[in-house]
Amino acid sequence: MKPSFVKPYAITMWDFSWLERRWPGAGYEDWDQALDELAERGYDAVRIDAFPHLVSAGAEREWDILPTWNQVSWGAQSLTRVTVGPALIEFIAKCKARRIGVGLSTWWRQDPEDVRLNIRSAADLAKVWVDTLALIDRAGLIDNILYVDFCNEFPIPFWTPFLYGGIEGEERSRRAPEIVALMADSIAIAKRSYPDLDYTFSFCTQYRDWAEQDVSMLDILEPHIWMSHPSTSDWNAAVGYNFEKFSPVGFDNIAARGYQTYKANQARYDQALTGEIDNIAAWSRASGKALVTTECWSVVDYKDWPLLDWGWIKDLCELGVTRAATTGRWVGIATSNFCGPQFVGMWRDIAWHRRLTDLIKSAPIDSDLRR
C-alpha cells in the first residue's frame, strides 16, 4: 500500500551507518535509543541502506564490509562485519513500533568478493531488490516501507559501480537510451512482485537538462541538493574541497576558509541554493512527480572537527528547508544529511530539529500530489 501524502514526512538519512556504526560511541549501537531520539526531534521517516545485493546473495551470512573512506562520519572507517537480513528486519520493526516510515536505498557497499559487480542487467538489479522486499514482506513489515530507491545518486560512478566495473569512469547521461531502459525495466520487473510500492532512483547531478530526461518510470523524484555541490555553486572550488578524494586536506581547507568564503558571498550562495530548489520544484511540476529530498541544503561533507562550527551549517539548512516547504512539491524533506547521532554538534540541538520538523510537517502539498 502506497503511503499517503497529506503532509510532508520529516525524513532523515541514516544510510549504511545504521548497521555499520555499532561500536561503542558510534551512534547506532543502541537502535532503541537512536530511534527514540529521532522521534523526540520530530522525525517520522528514515532512509537507510538495505544492502540488497548482500541480502540477495546471503541474508543470513556474515559479510566483511570494506571502508569507503576514513575521513567522513558515515559508515565504518575501517573493516567491519555485518549480517544484514536479521538486522534489517529488527530495525524496520523498531521503526514501525515508533510510527517511523522507512525509505530503502543502497550505496552498493563493497565486500571482498565484490558481489555488487554481479549486477549486469535490469533483471539482475530488480532481483536483488525483489529478494530484499520478499524478506521484509515475510516478516510482515512491507507496509512500513515508504519507497524504494534502486540506487543512490544514479548514475555517478562512485555509487553506481556496476555500470562502470568499479568506481571510476565518466558519468553517463540519464538521457542515454540504455540508462533510461535500465531504470524503466528494473522498476517494471519489481512492480510485478510488489506493484503497490513507490520506486525511484535518487539523483545529485544532471539538473540543468531535466526537461530532456525521461523520468516517467519513477513514482517520485529524489533529488539531493546542496549549496556547495559543484552543480549548484563554486563553493567547493573556492574553498579547495574535493569531496571525491575525501582527504583530510579538504577538511582543513573547510576549517580555514569554508565559512569565510560563504559569508563573503552569502547573498550569491544563498541564491544558488534557493535557485536550485526552485529549479527542482519546476521539474516536479513539469513531470507531475512528488519530491523527496534526504541529502541536502548546506555542504556535502562536514563533521565534528576542530574549527568546524555547526552554526552556519544549520542556518543554511534552515534556509533550504524553508524554501522547499513553500513550494508544495515536497512530500518528504530532510533538515540536512548530518541528522544522525554520530554528528554530535548537529544532533544535540533538539530545539532546532523540533522547529524545522514542525515546519516540514505543516508545509502544504499541492493538490495534484496529495493522496
C-alpha positions in Angstrom: 0.0 0.0 0.0 1.4 3.4 -1.0 1.9 5.9 1.8 -0.5 8.8 1.9 0.8 12.3 1.0 -1.3 14.5 3.2 1.5 16.3 4.9 5.3 16.0 4.2 7.4 13.5 6.1 10.2 14.8 8.1 12.8 12.3 6.9 16.5 11.7 7.7 19.2 9.7 6.0 20.9 7.0 8.1 22.5 5.4 5.0 24.7 2.4 5.9 25.6 3.9 9.3 22.5 2.3 10.9 24.2 -1.1 10.6 27.9 -0.3 10.3 28.4 2.2 13.1 27.6 -0.1 16.1 30.8 0.0 18.1 30.6 1.9 21.4 30.2 5.6 20.8 29.5 5.3 17.1 25.8 6.4 17.5 23.8 3.4 16.4 24.9 0.7 18.9 21.5 1.0 20.6 18.8 1.3 18.0 16.1 1.9 20.6 17.9 4.9 21.9 18.7 6.3 18.5 15.2 5.9 17.2 13.7 7.3 20.4 15.9 10.4 20.0 14.9 10.6 16.3 11.3 10.7 17.3 12.0 13.2 20.0 13.4 15.5 17.4 10.1 15.2 15.4 11.2 13.0 12.5 8.8 10.3 11.2 10.8 8.8 8.4 14.3 7.5 7.8 16.1 6.4 4.6 18.6 3.5 5.0 20.8 1.3 3.0 19.1 -2.1 2.7 22.3 -3.8 1.3 20.1 -5.6 -1.3 22.9 -7.2 -3.1 24.1 -8.8 0.1 20.6 -9.8 1.2 20.1 -11.5 -2.2 23.5 -13.3 -2.0 23.2 -14.3 1.6 20.8 -12.7 4.0 22.0 -14.8 6.9 25.7 -14.7 6.0 28.2 -12.6 7.8 29.8 -10.2 5.3 33.0 -8.3 5.6 32.5 -4.6 4.5 35.4 -2.7 3.2 35.7 1.0 4.2 34.7 3.6 1.6 36.7 6.4 3.4 38.3 7.2 6.7 37.6 10.9 6.9 33.9 11.3 6.9 31.5 10.0 9.6 29.1 7.9 7.5 29.5 4.2 7.9 32.6 2.4 9.3 36.0 3.9 8.6 37.7 0.6 8.7 36.8 -3.1 8.1 33.6 -4.2 9.7 31.3 -7.2 9.6 27.6 -7.4 9.3 24.7 -9.9 8.9 22.1 -7.9 7.0 18.9 -9.9 6.9 18.0 -10.3 10.6 19.3 -6.8 11.3 17.2 -5.2 8.6 14.0 -6.9 9.9 14.8 -6.0 13.5 15.5 -2.3 12.6 12.4 -1.9 10.4 10.2 -3.5 13.2 11.6 -0.9 15.7 10.8 1.9 13.3 7.3 0.6 12.8 6.7 0.4 16.5 7.5 4.2 16.7 5.5 5.1 13.5 8.7 5.9 11.7 8.4 5.1 8.0 11.4 3.6 6.1 12.7 4.5 2.7 15.0 1.9 1.3 18.1 2.7 -0.8 21.6 1.4 -1.4 25.1 2.7 -1.8 26.3 -0.8 -3.0 28.7 -1.3 -0.2 31.8 -3.3 -1.2 32.7 -6.8 0.2 36.0 -8.6 -0.7 34.2 -10.7 -3.3 32.7 -7.5 -4.8 29.3 -9.2 -5.4 27.8 -5.8 -6.3 29.5 -6.2 -9.7 27.4 -9.2 -10.4 24.6 -6.9 -11.4 24.8 -6.8 -15.2 21.3 -6.1 -16.3 18.0 -4.6 -15.3 16.8 -8.1 -14.4 19.8 -8.5 -12.0 19.1 -5.1 -10.4 15.4 -5.9 -9.9 16.2 -9.4 -8.5 18.3 -8.1 -5.6 15.5 -5.7 -4.7 12.7 -8.2 -5.0 14.6 -10.6 -2.8 15.1 -7.9 -0.2 11.4 -6.9 -0.4 10.3 -10.5 -0.1 12.4 -10.8 3.1 10.6 -7.7 4.5 7.3 -9.0 3.3 7.7 -12.4 5.0 8.3 -10.5 8.3 5.0 -8.6 7.9 6.7 -5.3 7.6 6.2 -4.3 3.9 3.5 -1.8 4.9 6.2 0.3 6.7 8.2 0.9 3.5 7.7 4.4 2.2 9.5 3.9 -1.1 12.4 2.1 -2.7 15.4 4.0 -4.2 17.0 1.5 -6.5 20.4 3.2 -6.5 21.8 6.2 -4.5 22.7 9.2 -6.7 22.3 7.4 -10.0 24.4 7.2 -12.2 27.6 8.7 -10.7 30.4 6.1 -10.8 31.2 6.3 -7.1 27.8 4.9 -6.1 26.9 3.0 -9.3 29.9 0.7 -9.7 28.1 -2.0 -11.7 27.7 0.4 -14.6 31.4 1.1 -14.8 33.1 -2.0 -13.5 34.3 0.0 -10.5 34.0 3.5 -9.0 36.0 5.3 -11.8 34.7 6.5 -15.1 33.0 9.3 -16.9 29.4 9.8 -15.6 26.9 8.6 -18.1 23.9 10.7 -19.2 20.5 9.9 -17.9 19.3 10.8 -21.3 21.1 7.8 -22.8 18.7 5.1 -24.1 20.4 2.3 -22.2 20.3 4.2 -18.9 16.6 5.0 -19.4 15.9 1.4 -20.2 17.8 0.2 -17.1 15.6 2.4 -14.9 12.4 1.5 -16.6 12.9 -2.2 -17.0 14.2 -2.8 -13.5 11.3 -1.0 -11.9 8.8 -2.7 -14.2 10.1 -6.1 -13.1 10.0 -5.2 -9.4 6.4 -4.0 -9.8 5.3 -7.4 -11.0 6.0 -8.7 -7.5 5.3 -5.5 -5.4 3.0 -3.2 -7.5 1.9 -1.1 -4.6 5.3 0.4 -3.7 6.8 3.6 -4.9 10.1 3.3 -6.8 12.7 5.7 -7.8 16.4 6.3 -8.5 17.9 9.2 -6.4 20.0 11.8 -8.2 22.5 14.5 -7.3 23.7 15.7 -10.8 22.4 16.5 -14.3 19.9 19.1 -13.1 20.4 21.5 -15.9 18.8 19.3 -18.6 15.9 17.8 -16.7 13.5 18.8 -19.4 15.2 16.3 -21.7 15.2 13.4 -19.2 12.6 10.7 -19.2 11.5 10.1 -15.6 8.1 8.6 -16.4 9.0 5.3 -14.8 9.7 6.9 -11.5 6.9 7.2 -8.9 8.7 10.0 -7.1 11.9 12.1 -7.7 14.6 12.0 -5.0 17.0 14.9 -5.8 19.9 15.7 -3.4 20.6 19.4 -3.3 23.4 21.4 -1.6 24.6 24.9 -1.8 28.2 23.6 -2.1 27.7 21.0 -4.8 29.6 21.8 -8.0 26.4 21.6 -9.9 25.0 24.4 -7.7 27.9 26.8 -6.9 31.6 27.3 -7.0 32.0 27.0 -3.2 33.9 23.7 -3.3 36.4 25.1 -5.8 36.8 28.4 -3.9 37.4 26.6 -0.6 39.6 23.9 -2.0 37.4 20.9 -1.2 37.4 17.9 -3.5 34.9 15.6 -2.0 35.8 12.8 -4.4 39.1 12.4 -2.6 37.7 12.6 0.9 41.1 13.9 2.1 41.9 15.5 5.5 43.3 18.4 3.5 39.8 19.1 2.3 38.5 19.4 5.8 41.5 21.5 6.8 40.6 23.8 3.9 36.9 24.0 5.1 38.1 24.8 8.6 40.4 27.5 7.2 38.1 29.3 4.8 34.8 27.4 4.4 32.6 29.8 6.5 34.6 32.9 5.4 34.1 32.0 1.7 30.4 31.6 2.3 30.0 34.7 4.4 31.9 36.9 2.0 29.4 36.0 -0.8 26.4 35.0 1.3 23.7 36.5 -1.0 25.2 34.8 -4.1 25.5 31.4 -2.3 22.0 31.6 -0.8 20.6 32.5 -4.2 22.4 29.5 -5.7 20.7 27.2 -3.1 17.2 28.7 -3.4 17.6 28.8 -7.2 18.4 25.1 -7.3 15.4 24.3 -5.1 13.2 26.3 -7.4 14.7 24.6 -10.4 13.9 21.2 -8.9 10.4 22.3 -8.0 9.8 23.3 -11.6 10.9 19.7 -12.6 8.3 18.3 -10.2 5.6 20.5 -11.8 6.5 19.6 -15.3 6.8 15.9 -14.6 4.0 15.6 -12.1 6.3 13.8 -9.7 6.4 14.4 -6.0 9.8 15.2 -4.4 11.6 13.6 -1.5 15.0 15.0 -0.5 17.1 13.2 2.1 20.6 14.7 1.5 20.6 18.4 1.4 20.9 22.1 1.7 24.3 23.2 3.1 27.5 21.3 2.3 28.0 17.7 1.2 30.7 16.8 3.8 31.1 18.1 7.4 31.8 16.6 10.8 32.7 17.4 14.4 36.2 18.6 13.8 38.5 21.4 15.1 37.3 24.8 13.9 34.2 23.4 12.1 31.3 25.2 13.6 27.7 24.0 13.1 26.0 27.3 13.4 26.3 28.5 9.8 25.5 24.9 8.5 22.3 24.9 10.5 21.4 28.4 9.2 21.9 27.3 5.6 19.9 24.1 6.2 17.0 26.2 7.7 17.1 28.3 4.5 16.8 25.2 2.4 14.0 23.7 4.4 12.0 26.9 4.5 12.3 27.3 0.7 11.4 23.7 -0.1 8.5 23.8 2.3 6.9 26.7 0.5 6.8 25.1 -3.0 4.1 22.5 -2.3 6.1 19.9 -4.3 8.0 18.1 -1.5 6.3 15.2 0.3 9.5 14.3 2.2 12.0 16.9 3.5 15.2 16.3 5.4 16.9 19.0 7.5 20.4 18.0 6.4 22.4 14.9 5.6 24.0 15.2 9.1 20.9 14.4 11.0 22.2 11.4 12.9 23.7 10.7 16.4 27.3 10.5 15.1 27.2 14.2 14.2 27.1 15.4 17.8 27.1 19.1 17.1 24.1 18.9 14.9 22.3 16.1 16.8 22.3 17.7 20.2 20.4 20.8 19.2 16.9 19.3 19.9 15.1 22.6 19.7 16.5 23.3 16.2 15.3 19.9 14.9 11.9 20.3 16.5 11.4 23.8 15.0 12.3 22.5 11.5 10.4 19.3 11.7 7.3 21.2 12.8 7.8 23.5 9.8 8.1 20.5 7.5 5.1 18.6 8.7 2.9 21.8 8.5 4.0 22.6 4.9 1.5 22.4 2.1 1.4 19.7 -0.6 -0.1 20.7 -4.0 -3.4 19.1 -4.8 -2.0 17.0 -7.7 0.4 15.2 -5.3 -2.0 14.5 -2.4 -3.2 11.0 -1.9 
